Amino acid sequence: MYIKNSKDFKAGLLFIIFGTGAAFSARLYSIGTTAKMGPGYFPFLLGLILTILGILITLKSLSREKEIKKKIPLRIRPMISVLSSIVLFGLLLYPLGMVLSSFILVVISSMGSDEFNMKIALLNALFLILGILIIFVYFLQFQIPILPSFLRGRI
């Protein structure tokens, strides 16, 4: 047997490892029955389903024929763009506030794409900021700085 799709094979193995780990960890709790579930029933069932899914994915990735190796080029620009935007967001959140930090995050991470379009990046940033304001600030009442530090005391 040869590995036809190495990504599926590795993902299947990862599912099997996490699924069996979850199933064995759930055995520490009372599992109970289907009619009267214990605290370990749901984690055990999810671990079992994840293990079965991992086995199916792993078996699907195997073949009787040898795999033709395709060399996938390492794309540096998207990786640097996304990672640097996340680091900048973390560093700029307190001094610049959530609005400007999120704007910088979206624009810089969008620059990593080959299909970068400034108008689309600005629209994405606008909708992300509105979503964060509605969900996290208004409904969940997270205590994060919204405005830059030099504007916080004046408004």
N, C-alpha and C positions, 0 to 999 in steps of 0.2 A: 504494500500500500504506500502511496505517495501522497504528499500534502498538495492538494490542488489550489487551495486558497489559504495562505498562511495567516492572514488577518482573522478569518473565520475560525481557523484552528486554534489560534491563541485566545480569541474571545471565548470560544467554547470551553477551553481549559480553565479560563478565569471564572466563567460561570459555574463550572463544576466545583472548583475550589471554594468559592464563596457560598454556593448552595449547600455543599456538604458541611462547611463550617457553621452555617446558620442552623442547619438541621441538627447537628450535634450539640450546638450551644443551647438550642431550644429544649433539648432533652433534660436540661438541668431544672426546668420548670415542669409543673404539672400539665400534661397535654390534655387530658380529659377525653371526652367523646364528642362526636359531631353535635349531639343534642345539648350537651353541657360542656362547652369549651373551656379549657383552662388557659392560663396565661402563656403557655408554651405552644398552644395549638396553631395559632396563626403564623408565628415565625417558623415552626416546623414545616407547615404546609408550603409557605413561600420558599423555604430552602429546598424542599423536595421538588417543587416546580422549577426552580432555577437550575437545579442539578439535571433534571430531565431535559430542559431546554438546552443546557450546555452539552449534553451527550448528543442530542439531535444536531446541533450546530457543528460539533466536532466531526461527527460521522458524515455530514453533508460536505465538509471541506476535504474529505479524503477521496482519492481516486486510484484506479489501477494503473493509470498512465503517469509518466514522470512529468512534473511541472516544468513549464518553460519559464525560466527566471526573467522577470522584467525589472530593469533597474529604474527605480523611482527617484527622480531628482529631489534633493533636499532644497526646499524653498526657504531661504533665509529672510527675505523681506517681510512676508506675513508673520513669521514667528517673532521677529524683532518688533514689528509694529504692534502686535497684540500684547506681548509681554511688557513692552515699555509703556503702553497705555494703562495697563493694570497697575504697574508700579507708580506711575505718575498720579493716577487716581488716588491711590493710598496716601501718597505724600502730600497732595494738594487738597484733600478733602477738608481738613480743618482750616487752613488759611483761606482757601477760595470758596468754600462751601460746596454743597451738593450740586447745585445747578451748574456752575462753571466746571467743576471737576468731571461731572457726567458728560458735559459737552465735549471737553478735551478727550475723554475716554473714547467716545464714539467716533469722533473725527480722526484721531490718530489710529485707532484700530481699523477703521475703514480704509485708510491709506494703504494697508497691506494687500488689498484686493487688486487684481488686474483690471477689474471693471469699476474702479473708483470713480464716483461722481459726487461732487461737492453738494449739489442740491439734495440728493438722496441722503447723504450723510447728515446734512442739517435737519432734514425731516425726521430721520431716525432719532437724532439727538433730541429733537423737540418732543416726539412721542414718548421716548424713554423718560425724559425729565417729567413730563406730565403724569406718566404712569407711576413714577417713584413718588411724586408729590401726593397723588391721590391715594395710593395704596399704603406706602410706608409712613408718610408724614400725617396725612389726615385720618385714615382709618386705624392704622396700627400705632400711631403716635410715637414713632421712633424719635429719639432725641439726637438728631444729627443737624449740624449747621447747614442751613439752606443757602444763606447769602455769604459773601466774603466777609472776613473779620472786620474790615474797615467800614462796612455798611451795617453791621448788626446792631449797633447801639443807636443808630440814627433813624431807623425806620420803625 
